[in-house]
Amino acid sequence: MKEIVLGLLGLGNIGGGVWDLIREFGDETAKRTGVKLRVKKALVLDKKIHGGKEVPDEVLTTDKNDILEDPEIQIVCEFLGGEQPAASMMLRALENGKSVVTANKMALSLHFDELRAMSQKTGAGLYYEASVGGAIPIINAIQSPLIANHLEQIMGIVNGTTNYILTRMAAEGAEYETVLKDAQRLGLAEPDPTADVEGYDAAYKLSILGSIGFHTRVRVENVYREGITKVNSEDIAFGREMGYVLKLLAIGKDNGESIEARVHPVFLPADHPLARVDGSLNAIYLYGHSFKDMMLEGRGAGDAPTASAIVGDIIQAAQNAVHPMPVMRENPLPVADDWYSKYFIRMKAKDEPGVLAEVAGLLAKEKISVSAMMQKDAGPDGKATLIFITHSAPEKAMQRAMNSLNPEITKVENVIRVEE
Ligand code: HSE
C-alpha cells in the first residue's frame, strides 16, 4: 500500500472536515484506491484553538515551514481562504515539488497563471475540484471525461447563499432584506454578505470554469458582475406570470469571436433544468458540441461535501503519473464587453396617451424589438406598471435605450436578462 504524507494549511471548517473524512473513512478509501493518507502536520494559528477536533499535539504546528519545507510531505492542502498568504504558500509548495490541493477560488482565480506556471515548471500537481461547486465534480468533468468537446456554454448556479435567498423570495413573496436577515440568523449567509450577494464569489468561480472550459484566461476583473440586491418581489412575481424563474447565474459562452463571462440575475423559462435547482444547492449546466447538454447538481458548500471533493483530489494527485494541466489556446479569444440577450424590463409610467409609444420608439431607435408586454393598472400614485420582454438585443444598446428614457414620465425599476 502506498502511503501519502499530507500537510494541511489550516484546520478550520474545511480542514476539519477533511481531517474527519480521512479519520473516519481513510481505511475504506485506502482499500478502494491503494493509497493510505497520513496527515503529518496541520498549520494552525493557535495550538489550543482548532475547531475542537481531536488532533494529536505533534500534528499541530504554527510554523508554515514545518509543512512547506518538509521533504517528507508530498501533498499540501490549502484551507486558509482569501488571497494571501494562501497564494504564496501554494506557490512555495509547488516550487518545492509538492502537489497542492485547494478549495480557495479567490487565490486560485487571482493567481491562476503563476500557480499553473509553477506547477508546469516543477511537475507538481495543482488540484482545485472543491473551488467550484463544492462536491460536484465539475472541474474533473471539464478536464477529463468531457475533454473531447468544444464547450459552447457553461451556465451555473455556483453560489448557494444567493440561490437560497432567491428561492425563499419566490416561495414566500418576501423581500430581499427580510430573507437575507433570516439567512444570516440561520448561518446560511455571512454577517458581511457582500462576497455572495454582490456576485464576487460567483465571479471567481466563473473565472476558473471559464479559463479551463474555454482554454482562454478569463480574469475575474473581466467578468461582468451584478448581484441580487436590487431584485425585489415584484420582479419575481411578474416574471413568474410570464413563465420565468429568477436565478443568479454565472454564464460563460464561447460565441466564436469572444468569450462571454458574466454574473447577474437571470430569468430562465420554468422548464429549464437550472430553474428547478432550489435552496442552497449548486448546479452547472454545460453545452458541448459532442455531448450536447448536461447538468451536474449537488452541494456547493459545507465542510463534508467540500471534504469529499478535496479527498478525491488528494487521491488523484497521489495516483496520477502525470498531473492534469489546463491547456490554453494559442490564440486566446478576448473576453466580451458586449453580448446579446433578451431582457425583462419593469417600469413605472404615467398612465396617459403616448407613454407606450415613447418607450417603444426609444427601443426601436436602438433596433430592440419587443416580444411581449404586460400592463398593470395604475395604483393610487397614478403610475401603471409596464413589463416588456424583448427579443435578443445587444447589452450596450439596451443600456443606451434605458438611459434615454425620460425619468419624469417612465421610471425604470429593473432590467433583468432572460436566457432561454
Ligand atoms: N459562499 C459560498 C456559497 C460557498 O454561498 O455558495 C463557498 O464557495
Boltz pocket constraint, residues with backbone or C-beta under 6 A from the ligand:
constraints:
  - pocket:
      binder: B
      contacts: [[A, 131], [A, 158], [A, 159], [A, 160], [A, 161], [A, 162], [A, 188], [A, 196], [A, 201], [A, 280], [A, 300], [A, 301]]
      max_distance: 6.0
